Amino acid sequence: MAITKIHPIKTTLNLSIDYICDPSKTDEEILISTNGCGYKTAAIEFQKTKESTNSTCKNLARHLIQSFMPGELSPETAHQIGKDLCEKHLQGRHEFVLTTHVDKGHIHNHIIFNNVSFIDGKSYISNKKSYHNIRNISDSLCKNNGLSIATESDASRFKNKQSGTSYKEYQERKKGNSYKAKLQYTIDAAIRKAKDWEDFLRILQEKGYEVKYGKHISFRVAGQERFTRSKTIGDDYSEGRIKERIELSVSNEHIRRPITRHSASKVVDISSNKLAQDSVGFARWLKLQNLKSISKSWSSITASTDIHSFYKHIGNAHDELMHLQSTIKDTEAEIESTQILIQNIHNYTLYKETNSKYETASDKDSFFRSHEKELILYDAAKQSLNDSITKDLLLSVPDLAIHVKALNAKLQKHQTALITIKQKIKIANQLRDDLNKYLRSDNSLQYHISK
C-alpha cells in the first residue's frame, strides 16, 4: 500500500531538497535518483529552467510524498516504485529529485520536481485530475509489486506514530548520542534481514544489544545504563508490531532487489561524545571500533599504506568524474541537436507542399489563417536547415534515428559509470573525514587519560 500527498513549494526550495537528501535518511545517499539535474544543484537548475522559459509561475516546485506500509517492501523496491511513478506521471518533462527515506518505521519516498517543464516551459497543473492520476499510477505500481492497496483512513491506523520527543532527546539525536535513535535504526535494519522473531533477536544481540524479557521487551547496548523499552520509540516498535513487520518482510522477500553496499562507515567523534568523555573504558572501546572501521574501509580502497597515494587516489577519482560529466554533457547536446535536426527535416518535408500552395494562393491571408501552424513550422524548419537542405539530408532521417539510438546507449553507459565514480568518491571522502575525526578523537582521548 502507498499513500500519496502533494503540495507546492513557494520558498526555500534549497532547504527542502537538502532535507530529503539527508544522508542519515537516504542510507548515506544511496537511495537518491534525479532527472535532468544534480541533487546538490537542483534548486539552481530549477531556477535556470524557469528563467530560460520566461515562466512567471509563483510555485518553485512540487513536493510529492509516497508512503508505504511498514515491513511491506524493501527500500530498493520502494525507490524503484518512486522512479516508475515519476516516469509515468512526469513523462520526462520535469526535472526532479527522488529520495527514499529509511529512518522511520515506514519507508517513504520524497519527490521534488520543477513546477516548470524544461521541455515546453509550461507550468504543472495540480488539481483533482492530476492527483487522481498520481494515485492511480501509484496503486497500479503497488499492485504489480505485490503490495496491498488501501485508503487514507486504512493507512492512518498503521502509520508510524511516535510519541512527542523531548528537547533532551532531540539534542541527543543531533549529537548522535541518542540510544533510542540507534535502537530504532538497528531494529529497522534487523527486520529487513530477519527470517523470524528468533533470528531478529539474534541479529540484535550480534549488534551488541542485551535483551530483557518482561511485560514489554527491552534492549540495552554497551555503555547504556538503563534498558529501553522498544515500544517507547513508537507504535511500530512494540513486540507485536515488530513480529508483524517481520512476517510482512519475509512474505515480500521475492520482490526485494539487491543493492551493493560498501563497508565505509562513519566513525564516532570521541571528542564530542559525552559518554566517551565520562568513561575512559568506553572511549577506548570506541577508539578500537573506529580503528577497525577505518582499516576495513582503507583495505577496500587501496592496498597501499601511503597516505600520499590515498590522496592521489582521491584526486584521480575527481579528475575522472569531471571528464565523465563533460562527456555526458557533450553526448546529451549531440542527442538534442540530432533530434532537433530530425524534427526540422520532418516538418520541412511534411509541410513543403502546404507552403507551395500558400505561395500560389489567390487569397494568402485566408490561406494563412487556415494553415497557420503548418506554415510557421515549415518556415522555422527551413530557416534552421538553411543552406544544408539537400536530397541526401532529407533522406537521412533513418540513419539519424539509428545514430540517436547509439548515442542514448552510450549515454546510459556513461551515466552508469557516473554512479560508480560518485560512489567511489563518496567512499574515499568518507574515509578521509573518518581519518580526520579519528585523529581528533585520539588526541582528545590522550588528553582525557592524562588528566
Contacts in CASP RR format, 6 or more apart in sequence:
PFRMAT RR
TARGET T0000
AUTHOR 0000-0000-0000
METHOD contacts of the structure
MODEL  1
MAITKIHPIKTTLNLSIDYICDPSKTDEEILISTNGCGYKTAAIEFQKTK
ESTNSTCKNLARHLIQSFMPGELSPETAHQIGKDLCEKHLQGRHEFVLTT
HVDKGHIHNHIIFNNVSFIDGKSYISNKKSYHNIRNISDSLCKNNGLSIA
TESDASRFKNKQSGTSYKEYQERKKGNSYKAKLQYTIDAAIRKAKDWEDF
LRILQEKGYEVKYGKHISFRVAGQERFTRSKTIGDDYSEGRIKERIELSV
SNEHIRRPITRHSASKVVDISSNKLAQDSVGFARWLKLQNLKSISKSWSS
ITASTDIHSFYKHIGNAHDELMHLQSTIKDTEAEIESTQILIQNIHNYTL
YKETNSKYETASDKDSFFRSHEKELILYDAAKQSLNDSITKDLLLSVPDL
AIHVKALNAKLQKHQTALITIKQKIKIANQLRDDLNKYLRSDNSLQYHIS
K
1 68 0 8 1.000
1 69 0 8 1.000
1 72 0 8 1.000
1 142 0 8 1.000
1 147 0 8 1.000
1 148 0 8 1.000
1 149 0 8 1.000
1 150 0 8 1.000
1 154 0 8 1.000
1 155 0 8 1.000
2 66 0 8 1.000
2 67 0 8 1.000
2 68 0 8 1.000
2 81 0 8 1.000
2 138 0 8 1.000
2 139 0 8 1.000
2 141 0 8 1.000
2 142 0 8 1.000
2 147 0 8 1.000
3 66 0 8 1.000
3 67 0 8 1.000
3 152 0 8 1.000
3 155 0 8 1.000
4 64 0 8 1.000
4 65 0 8 1.000
4 66 0 8 1.000
4 67 0 8 1.000
4 131 0 8 1.000
4 134 0 8 1.000
4 135 0 8 1.000
4 138 0 8 1.000
5 64 0 8 1.000
5 65 0 8 1.000
5 67 0 8 1.000
6 62 0 8 1.000
6 63 0 8 1.000
6 64 0 8 1.000
6 65 0 8 1.000
6 126 0 8 1.000
6 131 0 8 1.000
6 134 0 8 1.000
7 62 0 8 1.000
7 63 0 8 1.000
8 59 0 8 1.000
8 60 0 8 1.000
8 61 0 8 1.000
8 62 0 8 1.000
8 63 0 8 1.000
8 115 0 8 1.000
8 126 0 8 1.000
9 16 0 8 1.000
9 59 0 8 1.000
9 60 0 8 1.000
9 61 0 8 1.000
9 62 0 8 1.000
9 63 0 8 1.000
9 112 0 8 1.000
10 58 0 8 1.000
10 59 0 8 1.000
10 60 0 8 1.000
11 60 0 8 1.000
13 43 0 8 1.000
13 46 0 8 1.000
13 60 0 8 1.000
13 61 0 8 1.000
13 112 0 8 1.000
14 43 0 8 1.000
16 61 0 8 1.000
16 63 0 8 1.000
16 112 0 8 1.000
17 39 0 8 1.000
17 42 0 8 1.000
17 43 0 8 1.000
17 97 0 8 1.000
17 112 0 8 1.000
20 26 0 8 1.000
20 97 0 8 1.000
20 99 0 8 1.000
20 101 0 8 1.000
20 110 0 8 1.000
20 112 0 8 1.000
21 29 0 8 1.000
21 32 0 8 1.000
21 39 0 8 1.000
21 40 0 8 1.000
21 97 0 8 1.000
21 99 0 8 1.000
23 29 0 8 1.000
24 103 0 8 1.000
25 99 0 8 1.000
25 101 0 8 1.000
25 102 0 8 1.000
25 103 0 8 1.000
26 32 0 8 1.000
26 99 0 8 1.000
26 100 0 8 1.000
26 101 0 8 1.000
26 102 0 8 1.000
27 75 0 8 1.000
27 100 0 8 1.000
27 102 0 8 1.000
28 426 0 8 1.000
28 430 0 8 1.000
29 426 0 8 1.000
30 259 0 8 1.000
30 261 0 8 1.000
30 423 0 8 1.000
31 75 0 8 1.000
31 76 0 8 1.000
31 79 0 8 1.000
31 99 0 8 1.000
31 100 0 8 1.000
31 101 0 8 1.000
31 102 0 8 1.000
32 39 0 8 1.000
32 97 0 8 1.000
32 98 0 8 1.000
32 99 0 8 1.000
33 79 0 8 1.000
33 83 0 8 1.000
33 97 0 8 1.000
33 98 0 8 1.000
33 99 0 8 1.000
34 42 0 8 1.000
34 95 0 8 1.000
34 96 0 8 1.000
34 97 0 8 1.000
34 98 0 8 1.000
35 86 0 8 1.000
35 90 0 8 1.000
35 92 0 8 1.000
35 94 0 8 1.000
35 95 0 8 1.000
35 96 0 8 1.000
36 45 0 8 1.000
36 95 0 8 1.000
36 96 0 8 1.000
36 118 0 8 1.000
37 45 0 8 1.000
37 46 0 8 1.000
37 95 0 8 1.000
37 96 0 8 1.000
37 97 0 8 1.000
37 114 0 8 1.000
38 45 0 8 1.000
38 97 0 8 1.000
39 97 0 8 1.000
39 99 0 8 1.000
42 95 0 8 1.000
42 97 0 8 1.000
42 112 0 8 1.000
45 95 0 8 1.000
46 60 0 8 1.000
46 61 0 8 1.000
46 95 0 8 1.000
46 114 0 8 1.000
46 116 0 8 1.000
47 60 0 8 1.000
49 55 0 8 1.000
49 95 0 8 1.000
49 114 0 8 1.000
49 116 0 8 1.000
49 118 0 8 1.000
49 121 0 8 1.000
50 57 0 8 1.000
50 60 0 8 1.000
50 114 0 8 1.000
50 115 0 8 1.000
50 116 0 8 1.000
53 116 0 8 1.000
53 117 0 8 1.000
53 118 0 8 1.000
53 120 0 8 1.000
53 121 0 8 1.000
55 116 0 8 1.000
55 121 0 8 1.000
55 123 0 8 1.000
57 115 0 8 1.000
57 116 0 8 1.000
57 123 0 8 1.000
59 115 0 8 1.000
59 123 0 8 1.000
59 124 0 8 1.000
60 115 0 8 1.000
61 112 0 8 1.000
61 113 0 8 1.000
61 114 0 8 1.000
61 115 0 8 1.000
62 112 0 8 1.000
62 113 0 8 1.000
62 115 0 8 1.000
62 124 0 8 1.000
62 126 0 8 1.000
63 110 0 8 1.000
63 111 0 8 1.000
63 112 0 8 1.000
64 109 0 8 1.000
64 110 0 8 1.000
64 111 0 8 1.000
64 112 0 8 1.000
64 113 0 8 1.000
64 134 0 8 1.000
65 108 0 8 1.000
65 109 0 8 1.000
65 110 0 8 1.000
65 111 0 8 1.000
66 81 0 8 1.000
66 82 0 8 1.000
66 85 0 8 1.000
66 108 0 8 1.000
66 109 0 8 1.000
66 111 0 8 1.000
66 138 0 8 1.000
67 106 0 8 1.000
67 107 0 8 1.000
67 108 0 8 1.000
67 109 0 8 1.000
67 155 0 8 1.000
67 159 0 8 1.000
68 78 0 8 1.000
68 106 0 8 1.000
68 107 0 8 1.000
68 108 0 8 1.000
68 142 0 8 1.000
68 147 0 8 1.000
69 106 0 8 1.000
69 147 0 8 1.000
69 148 0 8 1.000
69 150 0 8 1.000
69 155 0 8 1.000
69 158 0 8 1.000
69 248 0 8 1.000
70 105 0 8 1.000
70 106 0 8 1.000
70 107 0 8 1.000
70 158 0 8 1.000
70 160 0 8 1.000
70 236 0 8 1.000
70 241 0 8 1.000
70 245 0 8 1.000
70 248 0 8 1.000
71 106 0 8 1.000
71 107 0 8 1.000
71 191 0 8 1.000
71 192 0 8 1.000
71 245 0 8 1.000
71 248 0 8 1.000
71 249 0 8 1.000
71 252 0 8 1.000
72 147 0 8 1.000
72 148 0 8 1.000
72 248 0 8 1.000
72 249 0 8 1.000
72 252 0 8 1.000
73 81 0 8 1.000
73 107 0 8 1.000
73 145 0 8 1.000
73 147 0 8 1.000
73 252 0 8 1.000
73 255 0 8 1.000
73 256 0 8 1.000
74 107 0 8 1.000
74 192 0 8 1.000
74 249 0 8 1.000
74 252 0 8 1.000
74 255 0 8 1.000
74 256 0 8 1.000
74 257 0 8 1.000
75 100 0 8 1.000
75 102 0 8 1.000
75 107 0 8 1.000
75 192 0 8 1.000
76 256 0 8 1.000
76 257 0 8 1.000
76 258 0 8 1.000
76 259 0 8 1.000
77 145 0 8 1.000
77 252 0 8 1.000
77 255 0 8 1.000
77 256 0 8 1.000
77 257 0 8 1.000
78 100 0 8 1.000
78 107 0 8 1.000
78 108 0 8 1.000
78 109 0 8 1.000
79 98 0 8 1.000
79 100 0 8 1.000
79 109 0 8 1.000
80 257 0 8 1.000
81 109 0 8 1.000
81 138 0 8 1.000
81 141 0 8 1.000
81 142 0 8 1.000
81 145 0 8 1.000
82 98 0 8 1.000
82 100 0 8 1.000
82 109 0 8 1.000
82 111 0 8 1.000
82 141 0 8 1.000
83 98 0 8 1.000
84 141 0 8 1.000
85 109 0 8 1.000
85 111 0 8 1.000
85 134 0 8 1.000
85 137 0 8 1.000
85 138 0 8 1.000
85 141 0 8 1.000
86 92 0 8 1.000
86 96 0 8 1.000
86 98 0 8 1.000
86 111 0 8 1.000
86 113 0 8 1.000
88 137 0 8 1.000
89 133 0 8 1.000
89 134 0 8 1.000
89 137 0 8 1.000
90 96 0 8 1.000
90 113 0 8 1.000
92 119 0 8 1.000
93 117 0 8 1.000
93 118 0 8 1.000
93 119 0 8 1.000
93 120 0 8 1.000
94 113 0 8 1.000
94 114 0 8 1.000
94 115 0 8 1.000
94 116 0 8 1.000
94 117 0 8 1.000
94 118 0 8 1.000
94 124 0 8 1.000
95 113 0 8 1.000
95 114 0 8 1.000
95 118 0 8 1.000
96 111 0 8 1.000
96 112 0 8 1.000
96 113 0 8 1.000
96 114 0 8 1.000
97 111 0 8 1.000
97 112 0 8 1.000
97 113 0 8 1.000
98 109 0 8 1.000
98 110 0 8 1.000
98 111 0 8 1.000
99 109 0 8 1.000
99 110 0 8 1.000
100 107 0 8 1.000
100 108 0 8 1.000
100 109 0 8 1.000
100 110 0 8 1.000
101 107 0 8 1.000
101 108 0 8 1.000
101 109 0 8 1.000
101 110 0 8 1.000
102 188 0 8 1.000
103 184 0 8 1.000
103 185 0 8 1.000
103 188 0 8 1.000
104 160 0 8 1.000
105 160 0 8 1.000
105 184 0 8 1.000
105 188 0 8 1.000
105 236 0 8 1.000
105 237 0 8 1.000
106 158 0 8 1.000
106 159 0 8 1.000
106 160 0 8 1.000
106 236 0 8 1.000
113 124 0 8 1.000
115 123 0 8 1.000
115 124 0 8 1.000
116 122 0 8 1.000
116 123 0 8 1.000
116 124 0 8 1.000
117 123 0 8 1.000
117 124 0 8 1.000
124 130 0 8 1.000
139 149 0 8 1.000
142 148 0 8 1.000
142 149 0 8 1.000
143 149 0 8 1.000
145 255 0 8 1.000
146 252 0 8 1.000
146 255 0 8 1.000
147 252 0 8 1.000
158 236 0 8 1.000
160 234 0 8 1.000
160 235 0 8 1.000
160 236 0 8 1.000
161 234 0 8 1.000
161 235 0 8 1.000
161 236 0 8 1.000
162 233 0 8 1.000
162 234 0 8 1.000
162 235 0 8 1.000
163 232 0 8 1.000
163 234 0 8 1.000
165 173 0 8 1.000
169 178 0 8 1.000
169 180 0 8 1.000
172 178 0 8 1.000
172 179 0 8 1.000
172 181 0 8 1.000
173 180 0 8 1.000
173 181 0 8 1.000
175 272 0 8 1.000
175 273 0 8 1.000
175 274 0 8 1.000
176 182 0 8 1.000
176 273 0 8 1.000
177 273 0 8 1.000
177 274 0 8 1.000
177 275 0 8 1.000
179 221 0 8 1.000
179 224 0 8 1.000
179 228 0 8 1.000
180 228 0 8 1.000
180 232 0 8 1.000
180 233 0 8 1.000
182 221 0 8 1.000
183 209 0 8 1.000
183 219 0 8 1.000
183 221 0 8 1.000
183 228 0 8 1.000
183 230 0 8 1.000
183 233 0 8 1.000
184 233 0 8 1.000
184 237 0 8 1.000
186 204 0 8 1.000
186 207 0 8 1.000
186 209 0 8 1.000
187 204 0 8 1.000
187 230 0 8 1.000
187 233 0 8 1.000
187 237 0 8 1.000
187 242 0 8 1.000
190 200 0 8 1.000
190 203 0 8 1.000
190 204 0 8 1.000
190 207 0 8 1.000
191 200 0 8 1.000
191 242 0 8 1.000
191 245 0 8 1.000
191 246 0 8 1.000
191 249 0 8 1.000
192 249 0 8 1.000
193 199 0 8 1.000
193 203 0 8 1.000
194 200 0 8 1.000
194 203 0 8 1.000
194 246 0 8 1.000
194 249 0 8 1.000
194 250 0 8 1.000
195 250 0 8 1.000
196 246 0 8 1.000
196 250 0 8 1.000
197 242 0 8 1.000
197 243 0 8 1.000
197 246 0 8 1.000
200 242 0 8 1.000
200 246 0 8 1.000
201 211 0 8 1.000
204 211 0 8 1.000
204 219 0 8 1.000
205 211 0 8 1.000
207 221 0 8 1.000
208 221 0 8 1.000
208 222 0 8 1.000
209 219 0 8 1.000
209 220 0 8 1.000
209 221 0 8 1.000
210 219 0 8 1.000
210 220 0 8 1.000
210 221 0 8 1.000
210 227 0 8 1.000
211 217 0 8 1.000
211 218 0 8 1.000
211 219 0 8 1.000
212 218 0 8 1.000
212 219 0 8 1.000
212 220 0 8 1.000
212 227 0 8 1.000
216 229 0 8 1.000
216 230 0 8 1.000
216 231 0 8 1.000
216 238 0 8 1.000
216 239 0 8 1.000
217 229 0 8 1.000
217 230 0 8 1.000
217 239 0 8 1.000
218 227 0 8 1.000
218 228 0 8 1.000
218 229 0 8 1.000
218 230 0 8 1.000
219 227 0 8 1.000
219 228 0 8 1.000
219 230 0 8 1.000
220 226 0 8 1.000
220 227 0 8 1.000
220 228 0 8 1.000
222 282 0 8 1.000
222 285 0 8 1.000
223 275 0 8 1.000
223 279 0 8 1.000
223 282 0 8 1.000
230 237 0 8 1.000
230 238 0 8 1.000
230 239 0 8 1.000
230 242 0 8 1.000
231 237 0 8 1.000
231 238 0 8 1.000
231 239 0 8 1.000
235 241 0 8 1.000
236 242 0 8 1.000
236 245 0 8 1.000
262 297 0 8 1.000
262 300 0 8 1.000
262 423 0 8 1.000
262 427 0 8 1.000
263 296 0 8 1.000
263 297 0 8 1.000
263 300 0 8 1.000
264 297 0 8 1.000
264 300 0 8 1.000
264 426 0 8 1.000
264 427 0 8 1.000
264 430 0 8 1.000
264 431 0 8 1.000
264 434 0 8 1.000
265 293 0 8 1.000
265 297 0 8 1.000
265 430 0 8 1.000
265 434 0 8 1.000
266 430 0 8 1.000
266 433 0 8 1.000
266 434 0 8 1.000
266 437 0 8 1.000
267 289 0 8 1.000
267 290 0 8 1.000
267 293 0 8 1.000
267 294 0 8 1.000
267 434 0 8 1.000
267 437 0 8 1.000
267 438 0 8 1.000
267 441 0 8 1.000
268 276 0 8 1.000
268 286 0 8 1.000
268 289 0 8 1.000
268 290 0 8 1.000
268 441 0 8 1.000
269 437 0 8 1.000
269 440 0 8 1.000
269 441 0 8 1.000
270 276 0 8 1.000
270 277 0 8 1.000
270 283 0 8 1.000
270 286 0 8 1.000
270 287 0 8 1.000
270 290 0 8 1.000
270 441 0 8 1.000
270 442 0 8 1.000
270 444 0 8 1.000
270 445 0 8 1.000
271 440 0 8 1.000
271 441 0 8 1.000
271 443 0 8 1.000
271 444 0 8 1.000
273 283 0 8 1.000
273 286 0 8 1.000
275 282 0 8 1.000
276 282 0 8 1.000
276 283 0 8 1.000
276 286 0 8 1.000
276 445 0 8 1.000
277 283 0 8 1.000
277 448 0 8 1.000
280 448 0 8 1.000
280 449 0 8 1.000
283 445 0 8 1.000
283 448 0 8 1.000
284 445 0 8 1.000
286 441 0 8 1.000
287 438 0 8 1.000
287 441 0 8 1.000
287 442 0 8 1.000
287 445 0 8 1.000
290 434 0 8 1.000
290 437 0 8 1.000
290 438 0 8 1.000
290 441 0 8 1.000
291 438 0 8 1.000
293 434 0 8 1.000
294 431 0 8 1.000
294 434 0 8 1.000
294 435 0 8 1.000
294 438 0 8 1.000
297 427 0 8 1.000
297 430 0 8 1.000
297 431 0 8 1.000
297 434 0 8 1.000
298 310 0 8 1.000
298 431 0 8 1.000
300 427 0 8 1.000
301 310 0 8 1.000
301 313 0 8 1.000
301 427 0 8 1.000
301 428 0 8 1.000
301 431 0 8 1.000
302 309 0 8 1.000
302 310 0 8 1.000
302 313 0 8 1.000
304 310 0 8 1.000
310 428 0 8 1.000
310 431 0 8 1.000
310 432 0 8 1.000
311 432 0 8 1.000
313 428 0 8 1.000
314 425 0 8 1.000
314 428 0 8 1.000
314 429 0 8 1.000
314 432 0 8 1.000
317 421 0 8 1.000
317 424 0 8 1.000
317 425 0 8 1.000
317 428 0 8 1.000
318 425 0 8 1.000
320 421 0 8 1.000
321 418 0 8 1.000
321 421 0 8 1.000
321 422 0 8 1.000
321 425 0 8 1.000
324 414 0 8 1.000
324 417 0 8 1.000
324 418 0 8 1.000
324 421 0 8 1.000
325 418 0 8 1.000
327 414 0 8 1.000
328 411 0 8 1.000
328 414 0 8 1.000
328 415 0 8 1.000
328 418 0 8 1.000
331 407 0 8 1.000
331 410 0 8 1.000
331 411 0 8 1.000
331 414 0 8 1.000
332 411 0 8 1.000
334 407 0 8 1.000
335 404 0 8 1.000
335 407 0 8 1.000
335 408 0 8 1.000
335 411 0 8 1.000
338 400 0 8 1.000
338 403 0 8 1.000
338 404 0 8 1.000
338 407 0 8 1.000
339 404 0 8 1.000
340 384 0 8 1.000
341 385 0 8 1.000
341 400 0 8 1.000
342 397 0 8 1.000
342 400 0 8 1.000
342 401 0 8 1.000
342 404 0 8 1.000
343 381 0 8 1.000
344 380 0 8 1.000
344 381 0 8 1.000
344 384 0 8 1.000
344 385 0 8 1.000
345 381 0 8 1.000
345 385 0 8 1.000
345 393 0 8 1.000
345 394 0 8 1.000
345 396 0 8 1.000
345 397 0 8 1.000
345 400 0 8 1.000
346 381 0 8 1.000
346 397 0 8 1.000
347 377 0 8 1.000
347 378 0 8 1.000
347 380 0 8 1.000
347 381 0 8 1.000
348 378 0 8 1.000
348 381 0 8 1.000
348 382 0 8 1.000
348 385 0 8 1.000
348 389 0 8 1.000
348 394 0 8 1.000
349 394 0 8 1.000
350 374 0 8 1.000
351 374 0 8 1.000
351 375 0 8 1.000
351 377 0 8 1.000
351 378 0 8 1.000
351 381 0 8 1.000
352 378 0 8 1.000
354 371 0 8 1.000
354 374 0 8 1.000
354 375 0 8 1.000
354 378 0 8 1.000
355 374 0 8 1.000
355 375 0 8 1.000
355 378 0 8 1.000
355 379 0 8 1.000
357 367 0 8 1.000
358 364 0 8 1.000
358 367 0 8 1.000
358 368 0 8 1.000
358 371 0 8 1.000
358 375 0 8 1.000
361 367 0 8 1.000
368 375 0 8 1.000
382 389 0 8 1.000
385 393 0 8 1.000
END
